Amino acid sequence: QVQLVESGGGLVQAGESLRLSCAASRDVFGIQSMAWHRQAPGKQRELVASMTSGGSTNYADSVKGRFTISRDNAKNTVYLQMNSLKPEDTAVYYCRITATYGVNYWGKGTLVTVSS
């Protein structure tokens, strides 16, 4: 059974950094893209950062220059380095992997809280 497990969330002050990790089980094959989404209280889920199988990346305008998505193929893990965090970054962050036939797999989420 495919599992995606996020970790690294927590409570930090504005201006500090966090690195989120998403470890995928080894039974995920044919990965087409990997991404991080977030959902703030009372808001819809939004795409934060994505990476294609070829390594191309895209970021939401709100996080450009502050967040970086990366991967470690040997560990089957995707990361989100978050620098210069702002209170508006507070949200539950979800890892998403798109695999063979366009099937999406989602993690259960990790909470990031940024205080002023």
Biopython code that builds the backbone (N, CA, C, O; Angstrom):
import numpy as np
from Bio.PDB.StructureBuilder import StructureBuilder

atoms = [
    (1, "GLN", "N", (0.837, -1.183, 0.000)),
    (1, "GLN", "CA", (0.000, 0.000, 0.000)),
    (1, "GLN", "C", (0.881, 1.245, 0.000)),
    (1, "GLN", "O", (1.833, 1.343, 0.774)),
    (2, "VAL", "N", (0.553, 2.197, -0.877)),
    (2, "VAL", "CA", (1.325, 3.421, -1.001)),
    (2, "VAL", "C", (1.098, 4.310, 0.207)),
    (2, "VAL", "O", (-0.037, 4.539, 0.626)),
    (3, "GLN", "N", (2.202, 4.810, 0.763)),
    (3, "GLN", "CA", (2.129, 5.727, 1.889)),
    (3, "GLN", "C", (3.086, 6.888, 1.688)),
    (3, "GLN", "O", (4.227, 6.702, 1.264)),
    (4, "LEU", "N", (2.611, 8.089, 1.997)),
    (4, "LEU", "CA", (3.429, 9.289, 2.000)),
    (4, "LEU", "C", (3.353, 9.869, 3.405)),
    (4, "LEU", "O", (2.266, 10.160, 3.903)),
    (5, "VAL", "N", (4.506, 10.038, 4.042)),
    (5, "VAL", "CA", (4.553, 10.509, 5.415)),
    (5, "VAL", "C", (5.331, 11.814, 5.492)),
    (5, "VAL", "O", (6.530, 11.848, 5.216)),
    (6, "GLU", "N", (4.638, 12.895, 5.872)),
    (6, "GLU", "CA", (5.278, 14.196, 6.039)),
    (6, "GLU", "C", (5.827, 14.342, 7.452)),
    (6, "GLU", "O", (5.307, 13.755, 8.401)),
    (7, "SER", "N", (6.881, 15.131, 7.572)),
    (7, "SER", "CA", (7.444, 15.445, 8.875)),
    (7, "SER", "C", (8.155, 16.789, 8.793)),
    (7, "SER", "O", (8.403, 17.303, 7.703)),
    (8, "GLY", "N", (8.477, 17.350, 9.942)),
    (8, "GLY", "CA", (9.234, 18.594, 9.994)),
    (8, "GLY", "C", (8.432, 19.824, 10.352)),
    (8, "GLY", "O", (9.006, 20.897, 10.540)),
    (9, "GLY", "N", (7.124, 19.699, 10.450)),
    (9, "GLY", "CA", (6.310, 20.834, 10.829)),
    (9, "GLY", "C", (6.506, 21.190, 12.290)),
    (9, "GLY", "O", (7.073, 20.419, 13.064)),
    (10, "GLY", "N", (6.026, 22.372, 12.655)),
    (10, "GLY", "CA", (6.159, 22.809, 14.027)),
    (10, "GLY", "C", (5.816, 24.264, 14.186)),
    (10, "GLY", "O", (5.266, 24.892, 13.281)),
    (11, "LEU", "N", (6.146, 24.800, 15.352)),
    (11, "LEU", "CA", (5.888, 26.195, 15.680)),
    (11, "LEU", "C", (7.190, 26.979, 15.648)),
    (11, "LEU", "O", (8.148, 26.634, 16.340)),
    (12, "VAL", "N", (7.224, 28.036, 14.843)),
    (12, "VAL", "CA", (8.399, 28.894, 14.746)),
    (12, "VAL", "C", (7.968, 30.350, 14.748)),
    (12, "VAL", "O", (6.795, 30.667, 14.551)),
    (13, "GLN", "N", (8.933, 31.230, 14.975)),
    (13, "GLN", "CA", (8.678, 32.659, 14.913)),
    (13, "GLN", "C", (8.952, 33.185, 13.514)),
    (13, "GLN", "O", (9.721, 32.593, 12.757)),
    (14, "ALA", "N", (8.322, 34.293, 13.180)),
    (14, "ALA", "CA", (8.534, 34.918, 11.879)),
    (14, "ALA", "C", (10.019, 35.155, 11.636)),
    (14, "ALA", "O", (10.748, 35.591, 12.527)),
    (15, "GLY", "N", (10.452, 34.858, 10.410)),
    (15, "GLY", "CA", (11.845, 35.032, 10.044)),
    (15, "GLY", "C", (12.675, 33.776, 10.170)),
    (15, "GLY", "O", (13.778, 33.708, 9.629)),
    (16, "GLU", "N", (12.169, 32.783, 10.870)),
    (16, "GLU", "CA", (12.899, 31.537, 11.046)),
    (16, "GLU", "C", (12.646, 30.578, 9.890)),
    (16, "GLU", "O", (11.892, 30.889, 8.969)),
    (17, "SER", "N", (13.279, 29.413, 9.945)),
    (17, "SER", "CA", (13.211, 28.447, 8.854)),
    (17, "SER", "C", (12.765, 27.075, 9.331)),
    (17, "SER", "O", (12.920, 26.724, 10.500)),
    (18, "LEU", "N", (12.213, 26.316, 8.413)),
    (18, "LEU", "CA", (11.845, 24.925, 8.633)),
    (18, "LEU", "C", (12.107, 24.144, 7.357)),
    (18, "LEU", "O", (12.072, 24.701, 6.260)),
    (19, "ARG", "N", (12.367, 22.860, 7.502)),
    (19, "ARG", "CA", (12.460, 21.981, 6.351)),
    (19, "ARG", "C", (11.489, 20.827, 6.518)),
    (19, "ARG", "O", (11.578, 20.061, 7.478)),
    (20, "LEU", "N", (10.570, 20.709, 5.586)),
    (20, "LEU", "CA", (9.607, 19.626, 5.588)),
    (20, "LEU", "C", (10.136, 18.461, 4.761)),
    (20, "LEU", "O", (10.813, 18.657, 3.752)),
    (21, "SER", "N", (9.822, 17.256, 5.198)),
    (21, "SER", "CA", (10.208, 16.054, 4.473)),
    (21, "SER", "C", (8.975, 15.224, 4.169)),
    (21, "SER", "O", (8.018, 15.201, 4.943)),
    (22, "CYS", "N", (9.007, 14.551, 3.046)),
    (22, "CYS", "CA", (7.931, 13.647, 2.654)),
    (22, "CYS", "C", (8.571, 12.361, 2.158)),
    (22, "CYS", "O", (9.168, 12.328, 1.082)),
    (23, "ALA", "N", (8.441, 11.310, 2.943)),
    (23, "ALA", "CA", (9.013, 10.022, 2.593)),
    (23, "ALA", "C", (7.941, 9.135, 1.980)),
    (23, "ALA", "O", (6.912, 8.868, 2.601)),
    (24, "ALA", "N", (8.185, 8.684, 0.768)),
    (24, "ALA", "CA", (7.247, 7.823, 0.064)),
    (24, "ALA", "C", (7.668, 6.372, 0.180)),
    (24, "ALA", "O", (8.858, 6.059, 0.173)),
    (25, "SER", "N", (6.687, 5.486, 0.289)),
    (25, "SER", "CA", (6.980, 4.066, 0.326)),
    (25, "SER", "C", (7.554, 3.627, -1.010)),
    (25, "SER", "O", (7.336, 4.276, -2.033)),
    (26, "ARG", "N", (8.285, 2.527, -0.996)),
    (26, "ARG", "CA", (9.007, 2.080, -2.184)),
    (26, "ARG", "C", (8.118, 1.484, -3.263)),
    (26, "ARG", "O", (8.599, 1.168, -4.351)),
    (27, "ASP", "N", (6.835, 1.326, -2.983)),
    (27, "ASP", "CA", (5.930, 0.767, -3.979)),
    (27, "ASP", "C", (5.289, 1.826, -4.868)),
    (27, "ASP", "O", (4.331, 1.534, -5.585)),
    (28, "VAL", "N", (5.806, 3.055, -4.830)),
    (28, "VAL", "CA", (5.351, 4.109, -5.729)),
    (28, "VAL", "C", (6.218, 4.071, -6.984)),
    (28, "VAL", "O", (7.433, 4.259, -6.908)),
    (29, "PHE", "N", (5.600, 3.830, -8.130)),
    (29, "PHE", "CA", (6.338, 3.707, -9.382)),
    (29, "PHE", "C", (5.857, 4.716, -10.413)),
    (29, "PHE", "O", (4.724, 5.194, -10.366)),
    (30, "GLY", "N", (6.742, 5.022, -11.337)),
    (30, "GLY", "CA", (6.397, 5.911, -12.434)),
    (30, "GLY", "C", (6.047, 7.314, -11.996)),
    (30, "GLY", "O", (5.065, 7.886, -12.468)),
    (31, "ILE", "N", (6.835, 7.874, -11.102)),
    (31, "ILE", "CA", (6.561, 9.220, -10.588)),
    (31, "ILE", "C", (6.724, 10.260, -11.695)),
    (31, "ILE", "O", (7.760, 10.329, -12.357)),
    (32, "GLN", "N", (5.686, 11.061, -11.878)),
    (32, "GLN", "CA", (5.692, 12.106, -12.888)),
    (32, "GLN", "C", (5.997, 13.473, -12.290)),
    (32, "GLN", "O", (6.664, 14.298, -12.916)),
    (33, "SER", "N", (5.510, 13.707, -11.088)),
    (33, "SER", "CA", (5.773, 14.971, -10.426)),
    (33, "SER", "C", (5.606, 14.820, -8.920)),
    (33, "SER", "O", (4.950, 13.899, -8.433)),
    (34, "MET", "N", (6.221, 15.754, -8.197)),
    (34, "MET", "CA", (6.117, 15.794, -6.750)),
    (34, "MET", "C", (5.811, 17.238, -6.373)),
    (34, "MET", "O", (6.292, 18.167, -7.021)),
    (35, "ALA", "N", (5.021, 17.425, -5.341)),
    (35, "ALA", "CA", (4.605, 18.778, -5.008)),
    (35, "ALA", "C", (4.258, 18.919, -3.538)),
    (35, "ALA", "O", (4.024, 17.940, -2.830)),
    (36, "TRP", "N", (4.233, 20.167, -3.106)),
    (36, "TRP", "CA", (3.750, 20.534, -1.788)),
    (36, "TRP", "C", (2.574, 21.484, -1.943)),
    (36, "TRP", "O", (2.638, 22.461, -2.689)),
    (37, "HIS", "N", (1.514, 21.183, -1.234)),
    (37, "HIS", "CA", (0.337, 22.043, -1.165)),
    (37, "HIS", "C", (0.153, 22.476, 0.278)),
    (37, "HIS", "O", (0.729, 21.883, 1.190)),
    (38, "ARG", "N", (-0.647, 23.507, 0.482)),
    (38, "ARG", "CA", (-0.960, 23.912, 1.841)),
    (38, "ARG", "C", (-2.398, 24.407, 1.921)),
    (38, "ARG", "O", (-2.976, 24.871, 0.938)),
    (39, "GLN", "N", (-2.955, 24.294, 3.114)),
    (39, "GLN", "CA", (-4.307, 24.763, 3.355)),
    (39, "GLN", "C", (-4.336, 25.501, 4.683)),
    (39, "GLN", "O", (-4.140, 24.912, 5.745)),
    (40, "ALA", "N", (-4.583, 26.797, 4.601)),
    (40, "ALA", "CA", (-4.684, 27.632, 5.781)),
    (40, "ALA", "C", (-6.110, 27.579, 6.315)),
    (40, "ALA", "O", (-7.033, 27.248, 5.571)),
    (41, "PRO", "N", (-6.304, 27.898, 7.591)),
    (41, "PRO", "CA", (-7.645, 27.881, 8.168)),
    (41, "PRO", "C", (-8.622, 28.755, 7.377)),
    (41, "PRO", "O", (-8.350, 29.928, 7.120)),
    (42, "GLY", "N", (-9.747, 28.179, 7.001)),
    (42, "GLY", "CA", (-10.770, 28.921, 6.288)),
    (42, "GLY", "C", (-10.487, 29.184, 4.826)),
    (42, "GLY", "O", (-11.249, 29.900, 4.176)),
    (43, "LYS", "N", (-9.412, 28.627, 4.286)),
    (43, "LYS", "CA", (-9.053, 28.850, 2.894)),
    (43, "LYS", "C", (-8.973, 27.539, 2.122)),
    (43, "LYS", "O", (-8.902, 26.460, 2.710)),
    (44, "GLN", "N", (-8.986, 27.650, 0.789)),
    (44, "GLN", "CA", (-8.860, 26.484, -0.062)),
    (44, "GLN", "C", (-7.402, 26.045, -0.147)),
    (44, "GLN", "O", (-6.486, 26.836, 0.077)),
    (45, "ARG", "N", (-7.206, 24.785, -0.472)),
    (45, "ARG", "CA", (-5.861, 24.262, -0.635)),
    (45, "ARG", "C", (-5.212, 24.887, -1.864)),
    (45, "ARG", "O", (-5.852, 25.036, -2.905)),
    (46, "GLU", "N", (-3.941, 25.251, -1.738)),
    (46, "GLU", "CA", (-3.220, 25.863, -2.834)),
    (46, "GLU", "C", (-1.900, 25.152, -3.087)),
    (46, "GLU", "O", (-1.307, 24.570, -2.178)),
    (47, "LEU", "N", (-1.453, 25.207, -4.328)),
    (47, "LEU", "CA", (-0.164, 24.641, -4.702)),
    (47, "LEU", "C", (0.942, 25.594, -4.296)),
    (47, "LEU", "O", (0.905, 26.776, -4.638)),
    (48, "VAL", "N", (1.918, 25.090, -3.572)),
    (48, "VAL", "CA", (3.030, 25.897, -3.093)),
    (48, "VAL", "C", (4.254, 25.739, -3.985)),
    (48, "VAL", "O", (4.851, 26.728, -4.409)),
    (49, "ALA", "N", (4.622, 24.501, -4.265)),
    (49, "ALA", "CA", (5.807, 24.214, -5.065)),
    (49, "ALA", "C", (5.663, 22.854, -5.719)),
    (49, "ALA", "O", (5.042, 21.952, -5.155)),
    (50, "SER", "N", (6.229, 22.702, -6.897)),
    (50, "SER", "CA", (6.166, 21.428, -7.599)),
    (50, "SER", "C", (7.458, 21.164, -8.345)),
    (50, "SER", "O", (8.205, 22.086, -8.673)),
    (51, "MET", "N", (7.708, 19.894, -8.607)),
    (51, "MET", "CA", (8.883, 19.469, -9.350)),
    (51, "MET", "C", (8.496, 18.319, -10.268)),
    (51, "MET", "O", (7.884, 17.347, -9.824)),
    (52, "THR", "N", (8.850, 18.423, -11.540)),
    (52, "THR", "CA", (8.580, 17.354, -12.486)),
    (52, "THR", "C", (9.649, 16.285, -12.372)),
    (52, "THR", "O", (10.666, 16.475, -11.704)),
    (53, "SER", "N", (9.410, 15.157, -13.031)),
    (53, "SER", "CA", (10.388, 14.072, -13.017)),
    (53, "SER", "C", (11.705, 14.504, -13.647)),
    (53, "SER", "O", (12.757, 13.942, -13.341)),
    (54, "GLY", "N", (11.652, 15.498, -14.526)),
    (54, "GLY", "CA", (12.851, 16.015, -15.166)),
    (54, "GLY", "C", (13.594, 17.049, -14.350)),
    (54, "GLY", "O", (14.680, 17.479, -14.736)),
    (55, "GLY", "N", (13.020, 17.459, -13.218)),
    (55, "GLY", "CA", (13.690, 18.398, -12.343)),
    (55, "GLY", "C", (13.236, 19.837, -12.451)),
    (55, "GLY", "O", (13.734, 20.691, -11.719)),
    (56, "SER", "N", (12.300, 20.132, -13.348)),
    (56, "SER", "CA", (11.788, 21.494, -13.462)),
    (56, "SER", "C", (10.938, 21.834, -12.247)),
    (56, "SER", "O", (10.180, 20.997, -11.757)),
    (57, "THR", "N", (11.065, 23.063, -11.764)),
    (57, "THR", "CA", (10.334, 23.480, -10.571)),
    (57, "THR", "C", (9.455, 24.688, -10.845)),
    (57, "THR", "O", (9.728, 25.489, -11.738)),
    (58, "ASN", "N", (8.395, 24.801, -10.056)),
    (58, "ASN", "CA", (7.510, 25.953, -10.094)),
    (58, "ASN", "C", (7.097, 26.293, -8.675)),
    (58, "ASN", "O", (6.966, 25.414, -7.823)),
    (59, "TYR", "N", (6.892, 27.588, -8.431)),
    (59, "TYR", "CA", (6.534, 28.060, -7.106)),
    (59, "TYR", "C", (5.393, 29.054, -7.175)),
    (59, "TYR", "O", (5.242, 29.791, -8.149)),
    (60, "ALA", "N", (4.594, 29.058, -6.124)),
    (60, "ALA", "CA", (3.591, 30.092, -5.990)),
    (60, "ALA", "C", (4.295, 31.432, -5.812)),
    (60, "ALA", "O", (5.367, 31.504, -5.210)),
    (61, "ASP", "N", (3.687, 32.492, -6.338)),
    (61, "ASP", "CA", (4.298, 33.813, -6.240)),
    (61, "ASP", "C", (4.584, 34.211, -4.794)),
    (61, "ASP", "O", (5.565, 34.900, -4.516)),
    (62, "SER", "N", (3.735, 33.780, -3.889)),
    (62, "SER", "CA", (3.860, 34.168, -2.500)),
    (62, "SER", "C", (5.086, 33.579, -1.797)),
    (62, "SER", "O", (5.479, 34.059, -0.734)),
    (63, "VAL", "N", (5.691, 32.540, -2.387)),
    (63, "VAL", "CA", (6.828, 31.890, -1.733)),
    (63, "VAL", "C", (8.107, 31.946, -2.553)),
    (63, "VAL", "O", (9.145, 31.466, -2.097)),
    (64, "LYS", "N", (8.062, 32.515, -3.740)),
    (64, "LYS", "CA", (9.255, 32.598, -4.581)),
    (64, "LYS", "C", (10.375, 33.348, -3.865)),
    (64, "LYS", "O", (10.164, 34.408, -3.276)),
    (65, "GLY", "N", (11.560, 32.771, -3.933)),
    (65, "GLY", "CA", (12.706, 33.368, -3.278)),
    (65, "GLY", "C", (12.862, 32.967, -1.828)),
    (65, "GLY", "O", (13.898, 33.235, -1.220)),
    (66, "ARG", "N", (11.839, 32.323, -1.259)),
    (66, "ARG", "CA", (11.896, 31.911, 0.141)),
    (66, "ARG", "C", (11.860, 30.392, 0.308)),
    (66, "ARG", "O", (12.514, 29.851, 1.200)),
    (67, "PHE", "N", (11.099, 29.704, -0.545)),
    (67, "PHE", "CA", (10.939, 28.256, -0.444)),
    (67, "PHE", "C", (11.691, 27.561, -1.568)),
    (67, "PHE", "O", (11.821, 28.103, -2.666)),
    (68, "THR", "N", (12.185, 26.358, -1.291)),
    (68, "THR", "CA", (12.868, 25.558, -2.292)),
    (68, "THR", "C", (12.419, 24.106, -2.182)),
    (68, "THR", "O", (12.482, 23.512, -1.106)),
    (69, "ILE", "N", (11.968, 23.539, -3.292)),
    (69, "ILE", "CA", (11.608, 22.128, -3.326)),
    (69, "ILE", "C", (12.791, 21.336, -3.866)),
    (69, "ILE", "O", (13.452, 21.770, -4.810)),
    (70, "SER", "N", (13.055, 20.193, -3.280)),
    (70, "SER", "CA", (14.159, 19.345, -3.716)),
    (70, "SER", "C", (13.797, 17.882, -3.473)),
    (70, "SER", "O", (12.773, 17.582, -2.860)),
    (71, "ARG", "N", (14.637, 16.983, -3.955)),
    (71, "ARG", "CA", (14.357, 15.569, -3.797)),
    (71, "ARG", "C", (15.630, 14.776, -3.597)),
    (71, "ARG", "O", (16.719, 15.214, -3.970)),
    (72, "ASP", "N", (15.479, 13.605, -3.005)),
    (72, "ASP", "CA", (16.554, 12.641, -2.853)),
    (72, "ASP", "C", (16.005, 11.328, -3.398)),
    (72, "ASP", "O", (15.265, 10.621, -2.714)),
    (73, "ASN", "N", (16.372, 11.015, -4.619)),
    (73, "ASN", "CA", (15.830, 9.830, -5.272)),
    (73, "ASN", "C", (16.182, 8.534, -4.540)),
    (73, "ASN", "O", (15.371, 7.610, -4.477)),
    (74, "ALA", "N", (17.383, 8.471, -3.992)),
    (74, "ALA", "CA", (17.811, 7.267, -3.286)),
    (74, "ALA", "C", (16.952, 6.994, -2.057)),
    (74, "ALA", "O", (16.721, 5.840, -1.697)),
    (75, "LYS", "N", (16.482, 8.055, -1.419)),
    (75, "LYS", "CA", (15.662, 7.914, -0.223)),
    (75, "LYS", "C", (14.173, 8.004, -0.508)),
    (75, "LYS", "O", (13.355, 7.891, 0.405)),
    (76, "ASN", "N", (13.816, 8.210, -1.785)),
    (76, "ASN", "CA", (12.419, 8.340, -2.177)),
    (76, "ASN", "C", (11.722, 9.431, -1.359)),
    (76, "ASN", "O", (10.610, 9.248, -0.865)),
    (77, "THR", "N", (12.402, 10.555, -1.234)),
    (77, "THR", "CA", (11.942, 11.632, -0.370)),
    (77, "THR", "C", (11.970, 12.971, -1.090)),
    (77, "THR", "O", (12.885, 13.256, -1.862)),
    (78, "VAL", "N", (10.957, 13.789, -0.829)),
    (78, "VAL", "CA", (10.912, 15.147, -1.346)),
    (78, "VAL", "C", (10.920, 16.100, -0.161)),
    (78, "VAL", "O", (10.333, 15.811, 0.882)),
    (79, "TYR", "N", (11.590, 17.239, -0.325)),
    (79, "TYR", "CA", (11.745, 18.206, 0.746)),
    (79, "TYR", "C", (11.185, 19.563, 0.350)),
    (79, "TYR", "O", (11.060, 19.883, -0.832)),
    (80, "LEU", "N", (10.854, 20.343, 1.350)),
    (80, "LEU", "CA", (10.495, 21.737, 1.147)),
    (80, "LEU", "C", (11.245, 22.560, 2.181)),
    (80, "LEU", "O", (10.909, 22.540, 3.365)),
    (81, "GLN", "N", (12.266, 23.284, 1.728)),
    (81, "GLN", "CA", (13.005, 24.187, 2.594)),
    (81, "GLN", "C", (12.281, 25.519, 2.625)),
    (81, "GLN", "O", (12.073, 26.139, 1.582)),
    (82, "MET", "N", (11.900, 25.960, 3.806)),
    (82, "MET", "CA", (11.134, 27.188, 3.962)),
    (82, "MET", "C", (11.948, 28.172, 4.794)),
    (82, "MET", "O", (12.208, 27.938, 5.975)),
    (83, "ASN", "N", (12.344, 29.269, 4.168)),
    (83, "ASN", "CA", (13.115, 30.311, 4.832)),
    (83, "ASN", "C", (12.288, 31.580, 4.967)),
    (83, "ASN", "O", (11.284, 31.762, 4.277)),
    (84, "SER", "N", (12.724, 32.448, 5.860)),
    (84, "SER", "CA", (12.054, 33.736, 6.068)),
    (84, "SER", "C", (10.547, 33.571, 6.228)),
    (84, "SER", "O", (9.762, 34.267, 5.584)),
    (85, "LEU", "N", (10.163, 32.659, 7.077)),
    (85, "LEU", "CA", (8.746, 32.347, 7.251)),
    (85, "LEU", "C", (7.953, 33.536, 7.777)),
    (85, "LEU", "O", (8.436, 34.328, 8.586)),
    (86, "LYS", "N", (6.732, 33.632, 7.294)),
    (86, "LYS", "CA", (5.817, 34.706, 7.661)),
    (86, "LYS", "C", (4.573, 34.115, 8.304)),
    (86, "LYS", "O", (4.254, 32.951, 8.061)),
    (87, "PRO", "N", (3.864, 34.888, 9.118)),
    (87, "PRO", "CA", (2.631, 34.378, 9.723)),
    (87, "PRO", "C", (1.638, 33.849, 8.691)),
    (87, "PRO", "O", (0.917, 32.891, 8.969)),
    (88, "GLU", "N", (1.589, 34.453, 7.511)),
    (88, "GLU", "CA", (0.678, 34.001, 6.474)),
    (88, "GLU", "C", (1.056, 32.652, 5.867)),
    (88, "GLU", "O", (0.292, 32.094, 5.079)),
    (89, "ASP", "N", (2.227, 32.124, 6.225)),
    (89, "ASP", "CA", (2.613, 30.789, 5.798)),
    (89, "ASP", "C", (1.988, 29.708, 6.675)),
    (89, "ASP", "O", (2.087, 28.522, 6.361)),
    (90, "THR", "N", (1.355, 30.102, 7.756)),
    (90, "THR", "CA", (0.723, 29.154, 8.659)),
    (90, "THR", "C", (-0.339, 28.342, 7.925)),
    (90, "THR", "O", (-1.269, 28.901, 7.343)),
    (91, "ALA", "N", (-0.189, 27.024, 7.957)),
    (91, "ALA", "CA", (-1.105, 26.141, 7.241)),
    (91, "ALA", "C", (-0.724, 24.696, 7.514)),
    (91, "ALA", "O", (0.330, 24.408, 8.081)),
    (92, "VAL", "N", (-1.603, 23.798, 7.100)),
    (92, "VAL", "CA", (-1.251, 22.391, 7.040)),
    (92, "VAL", "C", (-0.646, 22.144, 5.666)),
    (92, "VAL", "O", (-1.261, 22.461, 4.647)),
    (93, "TYR", "N", (0.545, 21.585, 5.635)),
    (93, "TYR", "CA", (1.246, 21.332, 4.387)),
    (93, "TYR", "C", (1.121, 19.860, 4.012)),
    (93, "TYR", "O", (1.345, 18.971, 4.834)),
    (94, "TYR", "N", (0.758, 19.622, 2.750)),
    (94, "TYR", "CA", (0.527, 18.281, 2.247)),
    (94, "TYR", "C", (1.490, 17.945, 1.122)),
    (94, "TYR", "O", (1.706, 18.747, 0.214)),
    (95, "CYS", "N", (2.058, 16.769, 1.189)),
    (95, "CYS", "CA", (2.889, 16.240, 0.111)),
    (95, "CYS", "C", (1.997, 15.529, -0.901)),
    (95, "CYS", "O", (1.054, 14.835, -0.522)),
    (96, "ARG", "N", (2.293, 15.699, -2.174)),
    (96, "ARG", "CA", (1.538, 15.037, -3.227)),
    (96, "ARG", "C", (2.477, 14.502, -4.287)),
    (96, "ARG", "O", (3.387, 15.199, -4.737)),
    (97, "ILE", "N", (2.250, 13.256, -4.684)),
    (97, "ILE", "CA", (3.023, 12.631, -5.750)),
    (97, "ILE", "C", (2.071, 12.144, -6.825)),
    (97, "ILE", "O", (1.086, 11.464, -6.534)),
    (98, "THR", "N", (2.367, 12.494, -8.067)),
    (98, "THR", "CA", (1.600, 12.010, -9.199)),
    (98, "THR", "C", (2.401, 10.906, -9.865)),
    (98, "THR", "O", (3.544, 11.117, -10.271)),
    (99, "ALA", "N", (1.804, 9.737, -9.975)),
    (99, "ALA", "CA", (2.496, 8.573, -10.502)),
    (99, "ALA", "C", (1.858, 8.097, -11.805)),
    (99, "ALA", "O", (1.145, 8.845, -12.474)),
    (100, "THR", "N", (2.128, 6.846, -12.147)),
    (100, "THR", "CA", (1.653, 6.246, -13.393)),
    (100, "THR", "C", (0.160, 6.458, -13.610)),
    (100, "THR", "O", (-0.645, 6.320, -12.689)),
    (101, "TYR", "N", (-0.191, 6.794, -14.846)),
    (101, "TYR", "CA", (-1.570, 7.030, -15.267)),
    (101, "TYR", "C", (-2.182, 8.271, -14.611)),
    (101, "TYR", "O", (-3.403, 8.426, -14.597)),
    (102, "GLY", "N", (-1.358, 9.133, -14.082)),
    (102, "GLY", "CA", (-1.842, 10.351, -13.470)),
    (102, "GLY", "C", (-2.471, 10.169, -12.104)),
    (102, "GLY", "O", (-3.187, 11.052, -11.633)),
    (103, "VAL", "N", (-2.219, 9.049, -11.463)),
    (103, "VAL", "CA", (-2.779, 8.791, -10.143)),
    (103, "VAL", "C", (-2.068, 9.635, -9.090)),
    (103, "VAL", "O", (-0.839, 9.652, -9.026)),
    (104, "ASN", "N", (-2.839, 10.326, -8.274)),
    (104, "ASN", "CA", (-2.294, 11.169, -7.219)),
    (104, "ASN", "C", (-2.306, 10.463, -5.872)),
    (104, "ASN", "O", (-3.276, 9.795, -5.513)),
    (105, "TYR", "N", (-1.216, 10.621, -5.132)),
    (105, "TYR", "CA", (-1.115, 10.117, -3.776)),
    (105, "TYR", "C", (-0.834, 11.291, -2.850)),
    (105, "TYR", "O", (-0.014, 12.155, -3.161)),
    (106, "TRP", "N", (-1.514, 11.319, -1.717)),
    (106, "TRP", "CA", (-1.413, 12.429, -0.774)),
    (106, "TRP", "C", (-0.964, 11.971, 0.599)),
    (106, "TRP", "O", (-1.349, 10.900, 1.069)),
    (107, "GLY", "N", (-0.142, 12.799, 1.240)),
    (107, "GLY", "CA", (0.185, 12.575, 2.626)),
    (107, "GLY", "C", (-0.929, 13.091, 3.511)),
    (107, "GLY", "O", (-1.869, 13.725, 3.032)),
    (108, "LYS", "N", (-0.826, 12.822, 4.798)),
    (108, "LYS", "CA", (-1.860, 13.244, 5.742)),
    (108, "LYS", "C", (-1.676, 14.676, 6.225)),
    (108, "LYS", "O", (-2.572, 15.230, 6.861)),
    (109, "GLY", "N", (-0.532, 15.283, 5.935)),
    (109, "GLY", "CA", (-0.300, 16.670, 6.268)),
    (109, "GLY", "C", (0.532, 16.867, 7.524)),
    (109, "GLY", "O", (0.535, 16.031, 8.426)),
    (110, "THR", "N", (1.239, 17.991, 7.563)),
    (110, "THR", "CA", (1.995, 18.390, 8.743)),
    (110, "THR", "C", (1.748, 19.876, 8.981)),
    (110, "THR", "O", (1.772, 20.673, 8.043)),
    (111, "LEU", "N", (1.514, 20.241, 10.223)),
    (111, "LEU", "CA", (1.132, 21.610, 10.560)),
    (111, "LEU", "C", (2.348, 22.502, 10.760)),
    (111, "LEU", "O", (3.275, 22.167, 11.499)),
    (112, "VAL", "N", (2.322, 23.647, 10.082)),
    (112, "VAL", "CA", (3.336, 24.684, 10.257)),
    (112, "VAL", "C", (2.652, 25.918, 10.814)),
    (112, "VAL", "O", (1.717, 26.442, 10.208)),
    (113, "THR", "N", (3.114, 26.382, 11.963)),
    (113, "THR", "CA", (2.558, 27.573, 12.590)),
    (113, "THR", "C", (3.665, 28.604, 12.769)),
    (113, "THR", "O", (4.691, 28.328, 13.390)),
    (114, "VAL", "N", (3.445, 29.792, 12.219)),
    (114, "VAL", "CA", (4.428, 30.866, 12.291)),
    (114, "VAL", "C", (3.843, 32.008, 13.100)),
    (114, "VAL", "O", (2.832, 32.594, 12.713)),
    (115, "SER", "N", (4.467, 32.323, 14.211)),
    (115, "SER", "CA", (3.997, 33.389, 15.080)),
    (115, "SER", "C", (4.696, 34.697, 14.751)),
    (115, "SER", "O", (5.795, 34.704, 14.195)),
    (116, "SER", "N", (4.046, 35.811, 15.102)),
    (116, "SER", "CA", (4.612, 37.133, 14.840)),
    (116, "SER", "C", (5.732, 37.456, 15.804)),
    (116, "SER", "O", (6.322, 38.534, 15.725)),
]
sb = StructureBuilder()
sb.init_structure("model")
sb.init_model(0)
sb.init_chain("A")
sb.init_seg("    ")
for serial, (resi, resn, name, xyz) in enumerate(atoms, 1):
    if name == "N":
        sb.init_residue(resn, " ", resi, " ")
    sb.init_atom(name, np.array(xyz, "f"), 0.0, 1.0, " ", f" {name:<3s}", serial, name[0])
structure = sb.get_structure()
